[in-house]
């Protein structure tokens, strides 16, 4: 649960903006979306490997350039 202390005389819009920023940083929506459907561990590992090879190719391309 997110707790946003609101100071006396503080604008409610400013407090809402702080709440939204804090909400985005906790990645709550991302967790909800990933938990919405089950993904097999083998598929997760495959995605991680694909991402790692992509990043490695980018790094080697930057070093050569």
Phi, psi and omega in degrees: 000135180270135178241124179242107177287129180256124181281158178297131179079007180279141180292137182294329178296322179293319178295320177296321179296319177296320179298313181298319179296316180295320178298316179295322182289334179280350178058038181295315181295322179297318178297318180298318181292322180287329179278353182295325178224150183280135175240129181297145179301327180294324178290322177298316179296319179298317179296321178295319179295318179298317179295319180296318179293323178298312181295322179296318178297319178296318181295318180292325178293323179290324179292324181284331183281000000 
